[in-house]
C-alpha cells in the first residue's frame, strides 16, 4: 500500500503530464490539412454552429466553495426528484430538480474543518459523502440530518455507493471499504495495488445483484462479493504496458456501467470493453475510450478520449460509428446522454450537445464561466452539471 504522500505526489505529477498530453498537435481537423492556424498546441477554438435543438436553462444554484484545482471531479447526483450536491467547503445541499429551490442544507461544524469531496452517493434513504481526510458522513435523505460518521484510511474523491444494507467507499489508496448503512461500522475492506503514476481521480463502485464492480488504476475491473468483499474475478480493460510510468497509465476512473448482465468499462489508454458481468468474460473490445464515464444510449455508447475526440460506439460490437474531433485539447468531461444527444463539458464552462446518430453538433450552452470536470448527470429529461466553483446549472431540451 502506498503512503498518502506518495499518492498525492503521483497525482500532482500526473496532472502536469496530463495537461501536456492534452496539448498534442492534431493536424487536418479544422479547415483542411494545408492550413495551419498557428496555434497547434492550444485548445481548439469553437466555431459557429447552426443549432438543431433548443436548449433551455432551467435554473442555477450554488453548492459552496468548489473543488478549484484539486482535480476531484466533484459532481451532483439525482434521485427521487432531487439534486444532491456537495462542495469542498459549504456542506451538502438538496435542491428540487425541477425548480432548483433549496430543500435542505447540511453544514458541518466549523470546528471539524471537513473538506467534502467527490460527490454524494444516494440510496436506502441515505445521502453519503466522503472527505479529503477520509471522513465518511451519512445524512438522512429526507431532511439532511446527520445519521453517522466513519473514517477510512485515505482521501475519498469518489461518490460512495449505497445498497444491500451497506455503504461502499472507494478511497484513493485503492481500497474499497464496506460500512453498515445503519451504524457506519466497518463490515469488510478490500485492497488493490495502486500504480506509481495514475490519473487524478476515481469513481464510485457499481452495484449488481450480490456484486460490487470496481474500476482500478492499473486498467482492470474487479468484481467483489457484496457480502464479504471476496474477489470473484478481475478483467483487464487495457494492458498497462509501455517503457515509462506515463506510457503505462491505463486507469479505469469512470464508474463501469451495468446494463442487464453486461458491464461496460473504459480506460485512459483509449480502450473500451464489454464484459459478461457474472463470469468476467470479455465480449468485445474497442480501441477508443477514456478514463471517465461512458454515456449510454439505446444502441450505442459514447466516450471521450484524453485528446478530446468524442466517439460513438456500437453497443453490440464496439465498432466506431462516428467520431467528433472538433473539441481537441478542450479537456472534456466524460459524456452523458440526454434524449437523442450526447453531451460533454469543457475547460471553459461550455456544454456541447452532439447528435447520437452521427456525432454532429446540435447545440451549445455555457454553464457559468468556470471549468467543468465532472460528467453531467441526467434524470427526467433534465441535465445538471457542476463546475469547479461549486455552481450547478440545469438544462432541458425543448420538446
N, C-alpha and C positions, 0 to 999 in steps of 0.2 A: 504494500500500500504506500502510495507516495505521500510525503508530508504536504501539508496545506500550502506552505511557502513555495514548494516546487510546482504545485498545480497552478498557483497564481502566476509564477514566473513563466511557465509554459504558455499559459493563456495570453499573457501580455505579449510574448514573442510572437505568438500566432496572430494576434490582432494586427500587428505590424506587417507580418508576412502576408496575411490575407488581403490587407489593403494594397500591398504592392502587386499581389497576384491579380487583383481586380483591375489593374491598370495595364494589362497586357494589350498589345496592339492588335486590333482587329480591322483588317482592310476589306474594302469592297462591300461593306454593309450599307453605307449611306451614300448614295449618289454615284455609284459606279466605281470600278477598280482603278481608273486612271486619275481620279480627282482626290486629292488629299486635303482635308480640311485644316491641316496644320496643327491639330490637337489630337494626335493618335492615342495619347495616354490619359486623356481626360474622359469623364463620363459622357456618354452620347447625349448630344443636345436634343431636346424634344422638338418635334416639328408639328405643324398644324395637322389636325386630323378632322375628318368630317364625321361627327358623332352619328351613330346609327341607333343609339338608345339614349334615353334621357335619364340622367342620374340626379336624384333629389336629395339634398342634405336634410335630414330629419332633426338632428339636434347635436349639440356638443356639450361635454361636461369635463370637469377636472377631477382626477383621482388623487392628486397630490404632487409632490416633487418627484419627477420621473427618474428613470434609470440613468439619464445622462450618458456617460461614456463607459459604464460598467459592462456593457455588452451582454446583458442577461435576457434580452428579447422579451421584455415584460408585456404581457398581453391579457385581454379580458377572456371571460368565459360566459356563455349564455345558457341559462337553464330556467325553465318554468316561467318564461316571460320576463326574466330579469337579467341584467348585465352585471356581473360581479367583476370588480377590478381592484387592483392594489397599486401602490407606488412605493418607491424606496422609503420616502418619508410622506406620511399622510394617511396611513392606515388602509383599511379595506372599505370599499363602497359597494352598495347595491343600488342600481338605477332601474327604472322602468324601461323595458326595451322599446316600447312604442313612443314614449314621450321624453325620455332622458331624465325625468324627475327623480330626485333622490328618495330612496325608500328607507335606507338606514346607512349609518356610518360607524365603523369601529375604529377608535383611535387608541393605540397602545399608551400605557402610562409613560409619560415623558422620561421618567427615571430609568425605564427599561432600555431606551435607546435602540429600539428594534429597527432593523433595516429590511423591510419586507421586499422580497424579490420574486422573479419568475412570473407567477400569476396564480390566481386561486384555482383550486380544484373543487368540484361540487358533486355531491351525491349523498343519499341517505339522510337528507335533512341537514347536512353539514356544508360549510364553506371552509376549506382548509388552505392555509398559506404558509410558505416557508420563508426563511430569512438568510441573510448573508453570513450570519454567525451560527447557523444550524438550528435555529428555532423552528418549531412547527406549532402553529396555532389553529385550533378548531373553533369555529363560530357556528351559532345557530343560524341556519339559512333564512329563517323567517324574520328574525329580529336583530341579528348581528351580535347577540350576547355571546361572550366567551364561554366555551364549554370546557376546554382543557389546553394545556401547553405541554410540549415534549421537546426533546433535543436530540439531534443526530450529530455525527462527528465532523461534518463539513458543510460548506455553504450549500443552500438549496436554491437553485436558479431555474427549476422547472416546477410546473404545477403538480401537486400531489394528485394521485388518482384515488377515488373513494368508491368502494363497493365490496360486497361479500362480507360485510361487517368489519372491514379494515380500511386503513388509510395507508397507501403505498407511496413512499417518499424516495425519489431518486436524487441522491446528493452528488456533488461534483467530484467525489473521490471514487466513483464507480460503484457505490453501494446502493442497494435497494433495501429499505427498512420498512417492515410491516408493523403498523401500530393499531391497537384495538380502537375501533371507531367510537366506542363509548367512553373509554377511560384514557386513551393515549398511551397505554402501556405497550412496550415492545413485545411483539409476538415472535418475530424472526428477522434475520437480515441475511443478505446475500451480497457477495463482493465480486467485482470483476476488475481485472488489472487495467489500469489506465496507461496509455502510451505516454512517452516523454513529451510529445507535442501533439496538441489536438485543437480543434476549433473551439472557440469560447462558446459554451452553451450546451444544453441537452434538453430533453423534452420529457413529458410525462410518460410513465408506463401506460400500457394499453391493457384493458381487462377483457378477458374472454371467459367462457364457462369453465371455471376451475383453473384458468391460466392467467399469468402475467407475462406480457411481452415487453421486452426492453431493448431499445436501440443502444449500442455500445460505441465507445470512442475508437475502437480498433476495427470498425467496419462490419461487425457482426450484429445479429439479432439473437437474443436468448429468450427461451420460453421457460418459465418457472411455475412450479406448483403454487397456487394461491394459498394453499393450506399451510405449507411449511417452508416454502422458498426453495424446494429441491429443484435443481436444474433438470429439465426434461429434454431439451435439445438446444443446439446452437447452430446457426447457419450464417455463412459469410455473405454479405450483400456485395462487398468489394474486397479484394485482397489488398492488405496493407503492404504493398511492395514498392521498392524504389531504393535509390542509393543513399538518400538523406532522409532525416526525420520529416522534413517538409514534403518530400515525394511520397512518403508512406502514409500521410494523413488520409483516412478513409471514414471519418466519423459518420455515424448514423445519428444525427442530432434532432431530427424531426420524429415525433411520435409515429410509429408504424400505424397503418390503417387496417383494421379488421373488417372485412365485409363478407358475411356468411362464414365460410371456412377458409377464405383466402386472406392472407396477410400481405400487404404491400409495404415495402420499405425502400428508402433511397439514401445514397451515400455522397459525401463530399467528393469522392473520387469519380463522380459522374456515372454512377451505376444505380439502376433501379431494378428491384427483383420482386417477383410474386412467389409466395411460399404457401404450401399447404399447411395451414396452421396446426392441425392436430399432430402431424408427423414431422414437420420441419423440412419436408421435401421441396426443393426448388421446382417451380413450374415454368418460369421463363425469366430471362434477364435481358435488360436493355442497357445500352451504352450511353444513356442520357439520364441525368439526375443531379441531385444536390443534397447538401447536408440537412436542409429543412424539411418541413412537412410536405405532403403530397395533396394536391387538390383532386377531389374525386367527383367525376360526373357519372352519368348513367352508363356510358360505354367507353369512357376514356379517363386517363389520369393526366394531371398537369404538374410539371416540375419546372423549377427554375434552377439553372446551374450556376456555379461560382462566377462565371464570366458575364452573367446577365442575360443569357439566352433562355427563353421560355419554350418548353416543348409540350405538345400534346401527344400522348402515347395511347396506343390501342390497349384497352384493358385486358383483352383476351390473349394477346401475344407479345405486347411490349414494343411493337414497331412504332417508329415516329410517324405520326400522321401529319404534323406540321411543326414548324419552328418559327419563333419571332425573335430575331436578333437585334432589333432596333432600340433595346434598352441596355445595351452593353455598358458594363462598368458603373451602373447606377445602384449597385449594392442592393439588389432586390430582396424583398421578403419572400418567404415561401408563398405559394399561391393558395387562394381559396376559390370555391366555385359558388357563384350566385346566379341561379337560374341557368340561362344558356351561355353564361360568360365565366371566364377565369379572371381573377383579379389579383394583381400584385402591387405592392407599395415600393417606394424607393427612398433614397437618402435625402431627398429634398421635400418629402411630405406628399408627393403625388401618388395617387392611385390610378392604375391603368386597367381598364376592362378590355379583355380580348375575347373574340368570338370563339366559343368552344369548337365549332365545326372546322374552322380554318386558321385560327390564330390572328386574324386581322384586328386592328384597333377598333373598338366600338365606342369608347368614351374615356374621359379623363377628368379627375377632380382632385382638389387638394384638401388634405386633412390637416389643417394648421400649416405652419411653416417649418416644422422640425422633422427630423428623420423618422422613418417608420422601419422598425426592425422585426417586430413580432408579426406573424401572419394575421391577416384579417380573419374574423370569425363571422359565420352567417347562421341565422336562425329565423324562421318565419318570414323569409324574404328580405330580412334586414341585415346589412353588413355593418359590423362595428370594428373599428381599428383604434389602436392606442399608440401614440407617438412617444419619443424618448423623454418628453417633458411631462408625461402623465396625462395628456389631453386625449379624451375619447371623442370620436366622431362617428355618427351613424348615417348610413345612406340607404335609400331604397331606389329600385329601378321603376320607372313609370310603366304602368300597365298598358 
